[in-house]
Amino acid sequence: MNQLQALLNDSLIRTKHVENAAIINIKERKVCASTFGFNVPPENALNFISTFYKNLLQVRRGGLCFKDKYYKCVRADEHSIYLQNVDGGLIVVKTKAFILVATYRVGMYPSVCVEAVEKL
């Protein structure tokens, strides 16, 4: 396990703030760390990068598909996107070098999930 995986596990998963998480390296355009068993397909990683640089308004209006599930946009700005569907939600946060993607289940507090991911 590398340091980024340890950070995801210690800061998000063990605290039960999110269900799964992954970190995408923007420059390398690929996932560089993820929690155990959480796979972000390459096309989804590229879609998240593109969303922040080209399609943010479109995501605000129309939502986003991730792993063949549709998520409705609840909140979006230049640094974070918060999406929901009937099964749970998806939080996407951008820094200068990385994009952090996290999922949570129904029954978890979305505001706590968003806050935990943004702090990380």
C-alpha positions in Angstrom: 0.0 0.0 0.0 1.4 3.4 -0.9 1.1 6.6 1.1 -1.9 7.9 -0.9 -3.8 4.6 -0.3 -3.0 4.8 3.3 -4.2 8.4 3.4 -7.5 7.4 1.8 -8.0 4.5 4.2 -7.0 6.5 7.3 -8.8 9.8 6.6 -11.9 8.6 4.9 -12.6 4.9 5.0 -11.8 4.1 8.6 -13.8 7.1 9.8 -16.7 5.8 7.7 -17.2 9.2 6.0 -17.2 7.6 2.6 -17.6 4.1 1.2 -14.9 4.1 -1.5 -12.3 6.6 -2.8 -9.7 7.1 -5.5 -7.2 9.7 -6.5 -6.6 10.7 -10.1 -3.4 12.3 -11.2 -4.5 15.1 -13.6 -1.1 15.4 -15.4 -0.7 11.7 -15.9 -4.5 11.3 -16.6 -4.8 8.1 -14.6 -5.8 6.8 -11.2 -2.8 6.7 -8.9 -4.4 5.3 -5.7 -7.7 3.8 -4.7 -9.3 2.0 -1.8 -9.4 -1.7 -1.9 -11.7 -3.1 -4.5 -12.7 0.4 -5.9 -12.0 0.6 -9.6 -12.3 3.8 -11.6 -12.3 2.9 -15.2 -9.9 5.0 -17.4 -12.7 6.5 -19.3 -14.4 7.7 -16.1 -11.1 9.2 -14.9 -10.7 11.1 -18.1 -14.3 12.2 -17.9 -13.8 13.7 -14.4 -10.8 15.6 -15.6 -12.7 16.9 -18.6 -15.6 17.8 -16.4 -13.6 20.4 -14.4 -11.9 21.9 -17.5 -14.7 21.8 -20.1 -18.1 20.4 -18.9 -18.8 21.8 -15.5 -21.9 23.7 -16.6 -23.2 20.7 -18.5 -22.8 18.5 -15.3 -24.6 21.1 -13.3 -27.6 20.9 -15.6 -27.5 17.3 -16.7 -25.7 15.3 -14.0 -23.0 12.7 -14.7 -22.7 9.0 -15.4 -20.2 7.0 -13.4 -19.9 3.2 -13.8 -23.1 3.0 -15.7 -25.1 4.8 -13.0 -26.6 8.3 -13.4 -26.0 10.9 -10.7 -27.9 14.1 -10.4 -25.8 17.2 -9.6 -26.6 18.8 -6.3 -23.8 21.2 -6.1 -20.9 22.1 -8.4 -18.2 24.8 -8.5 -14.7 25.0 -9.9 -13.2 22.8 -7.2 -15.9 20.3 -6.2 -19.0 18.5 -7.5 -21.5 16.7 -5.3 -23.9 14.3 -7.0 -26.6 11.9 -5.8 -28.7 9.0 -7.0 -31.1 6.6 -5.3 -28.2 4.4 -4.1 -26.0 7.1 -2.6 -23.8 9.8 -3.9 -20.5 10.8 -5.5 -18.2 13.5 -4.5 -15.5 14.8 -6.8 -12.9 17.4 -5.6 -10.1 19.0 -7.7 -6.8 20.3 -6.5 -4.0 21.6 -8.7 -2.5 18.2 -9.3 -5.2 15.6 -8.3 -8.9 14.8 -8.5 -10.4 12.9 -5.5 -13.4 10.8 -6.2 -15.4 9.3 -3.3 -18.7 7.4 -3.0 -21.1 7.0 -0.2 -24.2 4.9 0.5 -27.8 6.0 1.3 -28.0 6.5 5.0 -24.6 8.3 5.3 -24.7 12.0 5.9 -23.9 13.6 2.5 -22.7 16.9 4.1 -20.3 15.1 6.3 -19.0 13.1 3.3 -18.5 16.2 1.2 -16.7 18.0 4.1 -14.4 15.1 4.8 -13.4 14.8 1.2 -12.9 18.5 0.7 -10.7 18.7 3.9 -8.6 15.8 2.7 
